[in-house]
């Protein structure tokens, strides 16, 4: 098979309906638009914004439209109590968290939160720490090291 042999499957491409091209086409004269009225005129019809004279939804609820911040960084939260699965003295990195099943992807920024207790010294490398998490890691004899966030 060569490039010049390629063609669409039979029946997959239909001819477009040519309206307003004479009586014999079956769509002549009024071109399927009816006889009179707003929708029969060129440029006729109401826009998507029009709601029959009622104040449109876009104007009724302007505060519902919201705001999307393209520069927001979504952190994957990990609590201090979740770090207790690692052995004492080990190094906790995003790669180790993925291997342990606490994180989906190494590329996702990690924040360590202070919920729970930690009873062993660990070297934790994450992109962000809450104050309580940092204090609990250091109180257990470990270290909290921040990684740079790559957006």
Secondary structure, 3 states (H helix, E strand, C coil): CCHHHCCCCCCCCCCCCCCCCCHHHCCCCCCCCCCCCHHHCCCCCCCCCCCCCCCCHHHHCHHHCCCCCCCCCCCEEEEHHHHHHCCCCCEECHHHHHHHCCCCCCCCCEEEECCCCCCCCCEEEECEECHHHHHHHHHCCCEEEECCCCC
